[in-house]
Amino acid sequence: MPVAASDYPFADLMWTFVVFFGLIIFFWLLITVFGDLFRRRDIGGGGKAAWTIFVVLLPVIGTLVYLISQHGRIGERDLRQADAIRQSNDEYIRSVVGGGSSGADEIAHGKQLLDDGAITADEFAELKRRVLV
């Protein structure tokens, strides 16, 4: 027979929410620990395997020990990864936009190449036409 809502006291409902919230936090911490663990480059496969076994066999203790022992370095690794991603995105945007050089810079560089004899007058005219369009 199904449980009616009137048979489930408010205190039990609140306790259910607390337990559910605790489980969500615990799984979030597990994902954080494993994400950081497998992203690390300062320990080898044996160290990663040992941490994984420790966290899998004793999940609460293993997670807490990892978080306590690596607390400062997790944030540093996250910042380094975010900076690397930002730099990569900035370089990609610069390459797509054209390297950040203005048309005048390209024409001046082309004129220097023309004066040095590296390009012909026709090539310089084509460069100017392409920049000015």
Residue pairs with C-beta under 8 A, 6 or more apart in sequence:
26 59
26 60
26 63
29 63
29 67
30 55
30 59
30 63
32 67
32 74
33 55
33 62
33 63
33 66
33 67
34 52
34 55
36 70
36 74
36 77
36 78
37 48
37 51
37 52
37 55
37 66
38 48
39 77
39 81
40 48
40 77
43 51
51 62
51 66
54 62
54 65
54 66
55 62
55 63
55 66
56 62
67 74
94 100
103 131
103 132
106 127
106 131
107 127
107 128
107 131
110 119
110 123
110 124
110 127
110 128
111 124
113 119
113 124
114 120
114 121
114 123
114 124
119 127
